[in-house]
Amino acid sequence: MPWSGDARAYRFSDFGNLVPLTKDHNFAQELRDAGRQPKAWDHMSLMAGLEDGDIGYEEVLLEMVAKLALCSDGVHHPLETYEPGLMEDVMLMALDPKEGAGSLVAEALAQGRLREASCDNATALVVRFPRPGA
């Protein structure tokens, strides 16, 4: 799975575990990788290397994936910053991919409104991978 910027992909397993598959291409991620705590605004500064066309790549084994969530920073940032675990709960409770994506966006916007924080573009896509024989 290729990615660029601060959009993220998450693997949701059959056991309900949500695992990030990607790392942001921004200053906040550079700080985290260096063992430092980023400030609230650091996630908005893209790394200069991104201009060179750097694209991340992660191999995903479909046997390990029940659902895949692709989220813009307007979804993952408020959910992970303000309510850790909420993204996992939403994915677990969603009956289908459309509901999951809509609920992720709605929860992210709600978390931003509660804290009077502006939300960047809030976009999510959820894909379910059917199991053989299911």
C-alpha positions as CSV (number, residue, x, y, z in Angstrom):
1,M,0.0,0.0,0.0
2,P,1.6,3.3,-1.0
3,W,0.9,6.6,0.8
4,S,2.1,10.1,1.0
5,G,1.6,13.1,3.3
6,D,-0.4,12.7,6.5
7,A,-3.2,10.4,5.3
8,R,-3.1,7.2,7.2
9,A,-4.1,3.6,6.7
10,Y,-5.2,1.3,9.6
11,R,-5.6,-2.5,9.6
12,F,-8.6,-3.8,11.7
13,S,-8.2,-7.5,12.5
14,D,-10.8,-10.1,13.1
15,F,-10.0,-9.8,16.8
16,G,-10.8,-6.1,16.9
17,N,-7.3,-4.7,17.0
18,L,-6.7,-1.5,15.1
19,V,-3.1,-1.3,13.8
20,P,-1.6,1.7,12.0
21,L,0.1,0.7,8.7
22,T,1.5,4.1,7.7
23,K,3.6,6.9,9.2
24,D,3.0,10.6,8.5
25,H,5.3,12.5,6.2
26,N,5.4,15.6,8.5
27,F,7.4,17.3,11.1
28,A,5.4,15.8,14.0
29,Q,6.4,12.3,12.8
30,E,10.0,13.3,12.6
31,L,9.8,14.4,16.2
32,R,8.1,11.2,17.3
33,D,10.8,9.2,15.5
34,A,13.4,11.1,17.4
35,G,11.7,10.4,20.7
36,R,10.3,13.9,21.2
37,Q,6.8,15.0,21.8
38,P,5.3,17.1,19.0
39,K,3.3,20.2,19.7
40,A,-0.3,20.5,18.6
41,W,0.6,22.4,15.4
42,D,3.6,20.3,14.3
43,H,1.4,17.9,12.4
44,M,0.6,20.7,9.9
45,S,4.2,21.1,8.7
46,L,5.0,18.7,5.9
47,M,8.6,17.5,5.6
48,A,10.6,19.2,2.9
49,G,11.5,15.7,1.5
50,L,7.9,15.3,0.4
51,E,8.4,17.8,-2.4
52,D,10.9,15.3,-3.9
53,G,8.1,12.8,-4.4
54,D,8.8,10.5,-1.5
55,I,6.1,7.9,-1.2
56,G,5.9,5.4,1.7
57,Y,5.1,1.7,1.0
58,E,3.7,-1.0,3.3
59,E,2.9,-4.5,2.4
60,V,-0.5,-5.7,3.7
61,L,-1.3,-9.4,4.0
62,L,-5.0,-9.7,3.4
63,E,-5.2,-12.7,5.7
64,M,-4.5,-10.3,8.6
65,V,-7.1,-7.8,7.6
66,A,-10.9,-7.8,8.3
67,K,-11.3,-4.1,7.4
68,L,-9.0,-1.4,6.2
69,A,-9.5,2.2,7.1
70,L,-8.0,5.1,5.1
71,C,-8.3,8.4,6.8
72,S,-7.2,12.0,6.2
73,D,-5.7,13.9,9.1
74,G,-9.0,15.6,9.7
75,V,-10.2,12.2,10.9
76,H,-7.3,10.5,12.6
77,H,-5.8,13.6,14.3
78,P,-8.9,14.6,16.5
79,L,-9.7,10.9,17.2
80,E,-6.2,9.9,18.3
81,T,-5.5,13.2,20.0
82,Y,-8.7,13.7,22.0
83,E,-10.2,10.3,22.4
84,P,-7.7,7.4,22.0
85,G,-9.5,4.2,21.4
86,L,-12.6,5.8,19.9
87,M,-11.5,4.9,16.3
88,E,-11.2,1.3,17.3
89,D,-14.7,1.4,18.9
90,V,-16.3,3.0,15.9
91,M,-14.7,0.3,13.6
92,L,-15.9,-2.5,15.9
93,M,-19.5,-1.2,16.0
94,A,-19.9,-0.4,12.3
95,L,-22.2,-2.8,10.6
96,D,-20.8,-2.1,7.1
97,P,-18.0,-0.1,5.5
98,K,-20.2,2.9,4.6
99,E,-21.4,3.2,8.1
100,G,-17.9,2.9,9.5
101,A,-16.5,5.6,7.2
102,G,-19.4,7.9,8.0
103,S,-19.1,7.3,11.8
104,L,-15.4,8.0,11.7
105,V,-15.9,11.4,10.0
106,A,-18.9,12.2,12.3
107,E,-16.9,11.4,15.5
108,A,-13.9,13.3,14.3
109,L,-16.0,16.4,13.6
110,A,-17.8,16.1,16.9
111,Q,-14.5,15.8,18.8
112,G,-13.2,19.0,17.1
113,R,-16.4,20.9,17.9
114,L,-16.3,19.8,21.5
115,R,-12.9,21.4,21.8
116,E,-13.5,24.3,19.5
117,A,-10.8,23.1,17.3
118,S,-10.9,23.5,13.5
119,C,-10.9,20.2,11.6
120,D,-8.9,19.8,8.5
121,N,-10.6,17.9,5.6
122,A,-12.3,15.0,7.3
123,T,-12.4,12.1,4.9
124,A,-12.5,8.3,5.5
125,L,-12.8,5.2,3.5
126,V,-13.4,1.8,5.0
127,V,-13.0,-1.4,3.0
128,R,-14.1,-4.8,4.3
129,F,-12.4,-8.0,3.1
130,P,-14.7,-11.0,3.1
131,R,-13.4,-14.2,4.4
132,P,-13.5,-17.4,2.2
133,G,-16.7,-19.3,3.0
134,A,-18.3,-16.4,4.8
